[in-house]
């Protein structure tokens, strides 16, 4: 898409998402990138009750521990490794678009927790 935009002379792309059902992956990425506890970076998403939110946090914690249990406070895994292990397909697609836009000299406006809050900005740096 970015390469096509470049051939059309377009100089700006926008990326975002609905945020329905994908805050789980974004919370996992955020936890690993920021070295913050899962409970601190995981909200209710789209209206979960307290019990469902607690379960969501347990699932995210298990996945983060499975892939990044040896990460210390002074080390952060490679952002693309974080994306591969715990980022959803929607985050990967946005990352690919933004990397392609950067390669083609196209500015990008990004909006939403799933991209900005999940560290997509760091993955693309």
N, CA, C and O atoms as a DFTB+ gen file, in Angstrom:
500 C
 N C O
     1  1       0.815      -1.188       0.000
     2  2       0.000       0.000       0.000
     3  2       0.864       1.259       0.000
     4  3       0.565       2.223      -0.706
     5  1       1.932       1.248       0.791
     6  2       2.779       2.436       0.859
     7  2       3.524       2.653      -0.451
     8  3       3.669       3.788      -0.905
     9  1       3.997       1.571      -1.058
    10  2       4.689       1.703      -2.338
    11  2       3.736       2.247      -3.396
    12  3       4.118       3.081      -4.218
    13  1       2.506       1.775      -3.370
    14  2       1.498       2.276      -4.308
    15  2       1.204       3.751      -4.044
    16  3       1.052       4.536      -4.979
    17  1       1.125       4.116      -2.793
    18  2       0.893       5.526      -2.445
    19  2       2.028       6.400      -2.961
    20  3       1.800       7.507      -3.449
    21  1       3.256       5.891      -2.850
    22  2       4.417       6.654      -3.314
    23  2       4.364       6.862      -4.820
    24  3       4.669       7.951      -5.306
    25  1       3.980       5.825      -5.567
    26  2       3.901       5.966      -7.024
    27  2       2.797       6.927      -7.439
    28  3       2.854       7.502      -8.526
    29  1       1.798       7.107      -6.592
    30  2       0.707       8.058      -6.864
    31  2       1.039       9.468      -6.376
    32  3       0.239      10.390      -6.533
    33  1       2.228       9.630      -5.783
    34  2       2.624      10.938      -5.294
    35  2       1.999      11.328      -3.971
    36  3       2.023      12.501      -3.599
    37  1       1.446      10.374      -3.259
    38  2       0.838      10.661      -1.964
    39  2       1.934      10.764      -0.912
    40  3       2.900      10.002      -0.938
    41  1       1.783      11.704       0.010
    42  2       2.845      11.957       0.977
    43  2       2.440      11.688       2.426
    44  3       3.224      11.941       3.340
    45  1       1.234      11.183       2.645
    46  2       0.762      10.944       4.001
    47  2      -0.168       9.739       4.026
    48  3      -1.069       9.622       3.195
    49  1       0.057       8.846       4.982
    50  2      -0.837       7.719       5.232
    51  2      -1.300       7.790       6.682
    52  3      -0.603       8.323       7.545
    53  1      -2.473       7.252       6.933
    54  2      -2.989       7.178       8.302
    55  2      -3.242       5.714       8.628
    56  3      -3.697       4.946       7.781
    57  1      -2.940       5.339       9.869
    58  2      -3.161       3.966      10.310
    59  2      -3.836       4.001      11.673
    60  3      -3.505       4.825      12.526
    61  1      -4.777       3.104      11.860
    62  2      -5.488       3.008      13.128
    63  2      -6.251       1.701      13.170
    64  3      -6.097       0.863      12.281
    65  1      -7.066       1.517      14.183
    66  2      -7.823       0.283      14.330
    67  2      -9.036       0.542      15.191
    68  3      -9.159       1.601      15.807
    69  1      -9.925      -0.418      15.232
    70  2     -11.159      -0.285      15.993
    71  2     -10.946      -0.501      17.485
    72  3     -11.683       0.056      18.298
    73  1      -9.961      -1.292      17.853
    74  2      -9.724      -1.541      19.267
    75  2     -10.695      -2.514      19.894
    76  3     -10.881      -2.496      21.111
    77  1     -11.308      -3.349      19.113
    78  2     -12.263      -4.326      19.638
    79  2     -11.627      -5.707      19.571
    80  3     -11.446      -6.260      18.486
    81  1     -11.289      -6.262      20.725
    82  2     -10.736      -7.602      20.778
    83  2      -9.239      -7.688      20.546
    84  3      -8.687      -8.788      20.504
    85  1      -8.571      -6.558      20.395
    86  2      -7.136      -6.649      20.147
    87  2      -6.302      -5.932      21.206
    88  3      -5.097      -5.752      21.032
    89  1      -6.932      -5.527      22.289
    90  2      -6.156      -4.905      23.357
    91  2      -5.325      -5.930      24.129
    92  3      -4.392      -5.559      24.841
    93  1      -5.651      -7.193      23.995
    94  2      -4.885      -8.229      24.686
    95  2      -3.457      -8.268      24.159
    96  3      -2.506      -8.215      24.940
    97  1      -3.299      -8.360      22.846
    98  2      -1.959      -8.370      22.253
    99  2      -1.240      -7.057      22.542
   100  3      -0.048      -7.061      22.851
   101  1      -1.943      -5.946      22.444
   102  2      -1.320      -4.648      22.701
   103  2      -0.836      -4.547      24.140
   104  3       0.228      -3.981      24.394
   105  1      -1.587      -5.079      25.072
   106  2      -1.166      -5.063      26.471
   107  2       0.070      -5.928      26.687
   108  3       0.957      -5.559      27.456
   109  1       0.136      -7.071      26.017
   110  2       1.314      -7.938      26.138
   111  2       2.549      -7.225      25.596
   112  3       3.602      -7.234      26.234
   113  1       2.425      -6.608      24.424
   114  2       3.553      -5.886      23.831
   115  2       3.975      -4.742      24.744
   116  3       5.165      -4.551      24.993
   117  1       3.011      -3.988      25.241
   118  2       3.303      -2.855      26.121
   119  2       4.040      -3.311      27.367
   120  3       5.010      -2.676      27.780
   121  1       3.592      -4.406      27.972
   122  2       4.232      -4.917      29.179
   123  2       5.700      -5.251      28.925
   124  3       6.568      -4.896      29.722
   125  1       5.975      -5.934      27.817
   126  2       7.354      -6.334      27.531
   127  2       8.210      -5.121      27.166
   128  3       9.335      -4.993      27.650
   129  1       7.690      -4.231      26.316
   130  2       8.476      -3.066      25.893
   131  2       8.799      -2.113      27.034
   132  3       9.880      -1.524      27.078
   133  1       7.853      -1.967      27.959
   134  2       8.035      -0.991      29.032
   135  2       8.530      -1.624      30.329
   136  3       8.869      -0.922      31.281
   137  1       8.569      -2.963      30.358
   138  2       8.940      -3.695      31.568
   139  2       8.027      -3.329      32.737
   140  3       8.458      -3.247      33.887
   141  1       6.765      -3.114      32.408
   142  2       5.744      -2.817      33.417
   143  2       4.894      -4.060      33.649
   144  3       4.734      -4.878      32.743
   145  1       4.349      -4.208      34.854
   146  2       3.502      -5.369      35.140
   147  2       2.273      -5.412      34.227
   148  3       1.697      -4.379      33.887
   149  1       1.893      -6.611      33.845
   150  2       0.718      -6.796      32.999
   151  2      -0.500      -6.117      33.615
   152  3      -1.271      -5.475      32.903
   153  1      -0.683      -6.249      34.918
   154  2      -1.850      -5.655      35.572
   155  2      -1.904      -4.141      35.405
   156  3      -2.986      -3.556      35.353
   157  1      -0.750      -3.513      35.321
   158  2      -0.696      -2.058      35.178
   159  2      -1.070      -1.594      33.775
   160  3      -1.625      -0.507      33.616
   161  1      -0.777      -2.398      32.760
   162  2      -0.976      -1.963      31.375
   163  2      -2.188      -2.599      30.708
   164  3      -2.414      -2.392      29.516
   165  1      -2.968      -3.370      31.459
   166  2      -4.105      -4.080      30.877
   167  2      -5.415      -3.532      31.423
   168  3      -5.707      -3.632      32.615
   169  1      -6.189      -2.955      30.523
   170  2      -7.498      -2.423      30.901
   171  2      -8.605      -3.425      30.625
   172  3      -8.353      -4.596      30.343
   173  1      -9.814      -2.946      30.711
   174  2     -10.981      -3.804      30.501
   175  2     -11.262      -4.078      29.028
   176  3     -12.053      -4.962      28.698
   177  1     -10.627      -3.334      28.154
   178  2     -10.951      -3.532      26.743
   179  2     -12.365      -3.061      26.489
   180  3     -12.769      -2.001      26.966
   181  1     -13.107      -3.838      25.749
   182  2     -14.470      -3.452      25.400
   183  2     -15.450      -3.981      26.438
   184  3     -16.200      -4.922      26.175
   185  1     -15.438      -3.367      27.623
   186  2     -16.455      -3.618      28.628
   187  2     -16.396      -4.914      29.403
   188  3     -17.445      -5.436      29.779
   189  1     -15.224      -5.457      29.660
   190  2     -15.142      -6.670      30.466
   191  2     -15.519      -6.385      31.912
   192  3     -15.262      -5.296      32.427
   193  1     -16.132      -7.370      32.564
   194  2     -16.368      -7.223      33.996
   195  2     -15.068      -7.578      34.738
   196  3     -14.094      -8.010      34.122
   197  1     -15.065      -7.395      36.041
   198  2     -13.839      -7.586      36.828
   199  2     -13.285      -9.007      36.715
   200  3     -12.069      -9.190      36.643
   201  1     -14.153     -10.005      36.699
   202  2     -13.701     -11.390      36.594
   203  2     -13.052     -11.683      35.242
   204  3     -12.017     -12.346      35.173
   205  1     -13.656     -11.192      34.187
   206  2     -13.099     -11.399      32.848
   207  2     -11.794     -10.630      32.679
   208  3     -10.871     -11.103      32.017
   209  1     -11.719      -9.451      33.276
   210  2     -10.483      -8.677      33.199
   211  2      -9.350      -9.405      33.942
   212  3      -8.214      -9.431      33.467
   213  1      -9.655      -9.983      35.084
   214  2      -8.649     -10.742      35.833
   215  2      -8.164     -11.935      35.009
   216  3      -6.968     -12.226      34.975
   217  1      -9.090     -12.620      34.349
   218  2      -8.704     -13.746      33.484
   219  2      -7.836     -13.263      32.328
   220  3      -6.832     -13.895      31.998
   221  1      -8.215     -12.153      31.716
   222  2      -7.425     -11.578      30.618
   223  2      -5.996     -11.304      31.084
   224  3      -5.040     -11.619      30.376
   225  1      -5.854     -10.725      32.256
   226  2      -4.521     -10.435      32.796
   227  2      -3.726     -11.715      33.032
   228  3      -2.526     -11.756      32.760
   229  1      -4.384     -12.762      33.536
   230  2      -3.699     -14.042      33.774
   231  2      -3.198     -14.646      32.464
   232  3      -2.082     -15.162      32.401
   233  1      -4.013     -14.582      31.431
   234  2      -3.621     -15.128      30.127
   235  2      -2.427     -14.359      29.572
   236  3      -1.459     -14.960      29.105
   237  1      -2.497     -13.030      29.623
   238  2      -1.397     -12.210      29.120
   239  2      -0.119     -12.487      29.913
   240  3       0.952     -12.635      29.324
   241  1      -0.220     -12.556      31.216
   242  2       0.946     -12.824      32.066
   243  2       1.586     -14.167      31.700
   244  3       2.810     -14.276      31.633
   245  1       0.762     -15.179      31.466
   246  2       1.292     -16.500      31.103
   247  2       2.042     -16.445      29.775
   248  3       3.106     -17.049      29.639
   249  1       1.504     -15.735      28.809
   250  2       2.146     -15.642      27.494
   251  2       3.444     -14.839      27.583
   252  3       4.455     -15.224      26.996
   253  1       3.415     -13.737      28.307
   254  2       4.631     -12.930      28.476
   255  2       5.706     -13.750      29.179
   256  3       6.865     -13.715      28.766
   257  1       5.354     -14.481      30.221
   258  2       6.324     -15.314      30.931
   259  2       6.874     -16.431      30.051
   260  3       8.056     -16.765      30.131
   261  1       6.019     -17.003      29.214
   262  2       6.456     -18.075      28.319
   263  2       7.560     -17.596      27.382
   264  3       8.538     -18.310      27.155
   265  1       7.408     -16.403      26.844
   266  2       8.341     -15.920      25.828
   267  2       9.470     -15.047      26.377
   268  3      10.550     -14.986      25.790
   269  1       9.221     -14.372      27.502
   270  2      10.177     -13.373      27.963
   271  2      10.489     -13.475      29.444
   272  3      10.717     -12.454      30.092
   273  1      10.506     -14.668      29.993
   274  2      10.726     -14.837      31.433
   275  2      12.127     -14.434      31.864
   276  3      12.333     -14.136      33.040
   277  1      13.093     -14.414      30.959
   278  2      14.467     -14.084      31.336
   279  2      14.820     -12.627      31.092
   280  3      15.963     -12.224      31.311
   281  1      13.868     -11.837      30.647
   282  2      14.144     -10.428      30.381
   283  2      14.257      -9.686      31.703
   284  3      13.393      -9.806      32.572
   285  1      15.327      -8.921      31.845
   286  2      15.544      -8.167      33.067
   287  2      15.165      -6.713      32.904
   288  3      14.792      -6.266      31.820
   289  1      15.266      -5.988      33.993
   290  2      14.868      -4.590      33.993
   291  2      15.758      -3.736      33.090
   292  3      15.325      -2.694      32.596
   293  1      16.994      -4.173      32.876
   294  2      17.922      -3.409      32.050
   295  2      17.995      -3.906      30.620
   296  3      18.836      -3.437      29.852
   297  1      17.140      -4.843      30.239
   298  2      17.178      -5.350      28.877
   299  2      15.769      -5.456      28.312
   300  3      14.826      -5.832      29.008
   301  1      15.654      -5.120      27.051
   302  2      14.393      -5.248      26.343
   303  2      14.661      -6.087      25.105
   304  3      15.617      -5.824      24.375
   305  1      13.835      -7.087      24.862
   306  2      14.035      -7.896      23.659
   307  2      13.901      -7.036      22.400
   308  3      13.347      -5.938      22.438
   309  1      14.410      -7.548      21.307
   310  2      14.267      -6.880      20.021
   311  2      12.779      -6.639      19.746
   312  3      11.970      -7.555      19.901
   313  1      12.410      -5.427      19.341
   314  2      10.992      -5.129      19.103
   315  2      10.319      -6.070      18.109
   316  3       9.149      -6.412      18.285
   317  1      11.029      -6.493      17.073
   318  2      10.415      -7.422      16.121
   319  2      10.206      -8.804      16.730
   320  3       9.287      -9.521      16.333
   321  1      11.051      -9.186      17.694
   322  2      10.851     -10.451      18.405
   323  2       9.611     -10.348      19.301
   324  3       8.844     -11.304      19.419
   325  1       9.424      -9.206      19.920
   326  2       8.218      -8.981      20.729
   327  2       6.990      -9.072      19.840
   328  3       6.008      -9.726      20.188
   329  1       7.051      -8.418      18.702
   330  2       5.936      -8.446      17.750
   331  2       5.647      -9.883      17.309
   332  3       4.487     -10.289      17.240
   333  1       6.685     -10.642      17.014
   334  2       6.515     -12.023      16.566
   335  2       5.860     -12.894      17.637
   336  3       5.000     -13.723      17.337
   337  1       6.275     -12.698      18.880
   338  2       5.809     -13.580      19.956
   339  2       4.450     -13.196      20.522
   340  3       3.642     -14.077      20.815
   341  1       4.180     -11.919      20.684
   342  2       2.949     -11.535      21.387
   343  2       2.120     -10.448      20.697
   344  3       1.064     -10.072      21.204
   345  1       2.574      -9.946      19.568
   346  2       1.817      -8.873      18.906
   347  2       0.742      -9.456      18.010
   348  3       1.049     -10.462      17.372
   349  1      -0.387      -8.994      17.888
   350  2      -1.396      -9.586      17.001
   351  2      -1.111      -9.306      15.535
   352  3      -0.245      -8.497      15.202
   353  1      -1.839      -9.974      14.676
   354  2      -1.689      -9.753      13.243
   355  2      -1.990      -8.305      12.863
   356  3      -1.377      -7.766      11.941
   357  1      -2.930      -7.674      13.567
   358  2      -3.262      -6.277      13.268
   359  2      -2.082      -5.354      13.571
   360  3      -1.851      -4.386      12.846
   361  1      -1.344      -5.645      14.624
   362  2      -0.168      -4.837      14.957
   363  2       0.933      -5.100      13.935
   364  3       1.627      -4.171      13.521
   365  1       1.099      -6.343      13.529
   366  2       2.098      -6.678      12.511
   367  2       1.770      -6.001      11.183
   368  3       2.668      -5.492      10.512
   369  1       0.503      -5.989      10.799
   370  2       0.107      -5.352       9.540
   371  2       0.381      -3.854       9.584
   372  3       0.899      -3.289       8.621
   373  1       0.038      -3.210      10.694
   374  2       0.308      -1.771      10.808
   375  2       1.810      -1.497      10.795
   376  3       2.262      -0.528      10.185
   377  1       2.573      -2.342      11.461
   378  2       4.023      -2.172      11.479
   379  2       4.597      -2.295      10.073
   380  3       5.441      -1.495       9.669
   381  1       4.143      -3.290       9.334
   382  2       4.609      -3.462       7.964
   383  2       4.286      -2.265       7.090
   384  3       5.123      -1.827       6.302
   385  1       3.089      -1.738       7.222
   386  2       2.703      -0.555       6.449
   387  2       3.599       0.626       6.791
   388  3       4.048       1.349       5.901
   389  1       3.855       0.820       8.061
   390  2       4.657       1.970       8.480
   391  2       6.116       1.810       8.071
   392  3       6.752       2.782       7.664
   393  1       6.654       0.605       8.171
   394  2       8.027       0.382       7.709
   395  2       8.133       0.638       6.200
   396  3       9.109       1.225       5.731
   397  1       7.138       0.200       5.460
   398  2       7.130       0.443       4.017
   399  2       6.977       1.932       3.713
   400  3       7.612       2.449       2.794
   401  1       6.143       2.612       4.476
   402  2       5.985       4.062       4.285
   403  2       7.312       4.771       4.546
   404  3       7.693       5.670       3.796
   405  1       8.008       4.376       5.594
   406  2       9.301       4.993       5.901
   407  2      10.289       4.754       4.761
   408  3      11.027       5.660       4.374
   409  1      10.301       3.555       4.235
   410  2      11.193       3.222       3.122
   411  2      10.889       4.076       1.889
   412  3      11.783       4.391       1.103
   413  1       9.617       4.445       1.731
   414  2       9.196       5.229       0.573
   415  2       9.095       6.721       0.864
   416  3       8.611       7.480       0.024
   417  1       9.542       7.151       2.038
   418  2       9.550       8.571       2.379
   419  2       8.182       9.178       2.585
   420  3       7.968      10.357       2.303
   421  1       7.245       8.369       3.080
   422  2       5.880       8.829       3.301
   423  2       5.632       8.975       4.796
   424  3       5.917       8.064       5.573
   425  1       5.103      10.119       5.191
   426  2       4.771      10.353       6.599
   427  2       3.540       9.530       6.981
   428  3       2.689       9.229       6.143
   429  1       3.464       9.173       8.269
   430  2       2.350       8.369       8.764
   431  2       1.765       9.013      10.010
   432  3       2.494       9.459      10.896
   433  1       0.453       9.055      10.067
   434  2      -0.265       9.462      11.271
   435  2      -0.853       8.197      11.860
   436  3      -1.599       7.488      11.185
   437  1      -0.526       7.899      13.120
   438  2      -1.024       6.693      13.773
   439  2      -1.893       7.093      14.952
   440  3      -1.607       8.070      15.644
   441  1      -2.962       6.326      15.176
   442  2      -3.883       6.638      16.255
   443  2      -4.320       5.344      16.921
   444  3      -4.491       4.317      16.265
   445  1      -4.498       5.408      18.227
   446  2      -5.087       4.289      18.935
   447  2      -4.118       3.556      19.851
   448  3      -2.914       3.525      19.598
   449  1      -4.649       2.969      20.910
   450  2      -3.843       2.208      21.867
   451  2      -3.150       1.036      21.203
   452  3      -1.997       0.733      21.511
   453  1      -3.846       0.379      20.296
   454  2      -3.298      -0.835      19.715
   455  2      -1.976      -0.540      19.026
   456  3      -1.050      -1.348      19.098
   457  1      -1.873       0.590      18.367
   458  2      -0.600       0.925      17.733
   459  2       0.310       1.695      18.671
   460  3       1.401       1.220      18.984
   461  1      -0.099       2.857      19.125
   462  2       0.769       3.691      19.951
   463  2       1.026       3.080      21.315
   464  3       2.171       3.017      21.763
   465  1      -0.017       2.637      21.971
   466  2       0.144       2.086      23.312
   467  2       0.857       0.749      23.313
   468  3       1.465       0.371      24.314
   469  1       0.791       0.039      22.219
   470  2       1.429      -1.272      22.184
   471  2       2.905      -1.177      21.848
   472  3       3.609      -2.186      21.871
   473  1       3.374      -0.008      21.543
   474  2       4.784       0.135      21.217
   475  2       5.065       0.037      19.745
   476  3       6.224      -0.084      19.348
   477  1       4.043       0.087      18.924
   478  2       4.257       0.046      17.488
   479  2       5.198       1.141      17.034
   480  3       5.950       0.968      16.075
   481  1       5.155       2.270      17.727
   482  2       6.077       3.360      17.382
   483  2       7.522       2.943      17.632
   484  3       8.420       3.348      16.894
   485  1       7.755       2.127      18.680
   486  2       9.117       1.670      18.962
   487  2       9.555       0.587      17.979
   488  3      10.722       0.520      17.592
   489  1       8.613      -0.252      17.584
   490  2       8.936      -1.305      16.631
   491  2       9.402      -0.695      15.319
   492  3      10.279      -1.238      14.648
   493  1       8.811       0.433      14.960
   494  2       9.120       1.062      13.673
   495  2      10.285       2.027      13.734
   496  3      10.677       2.556      12.694
   497  1      10.857       2.282      14.897
   498  2      11.977       3.224      14.969
   499  2      13.246       2.625      14.425
   500  3      14.285       3.285      14.412
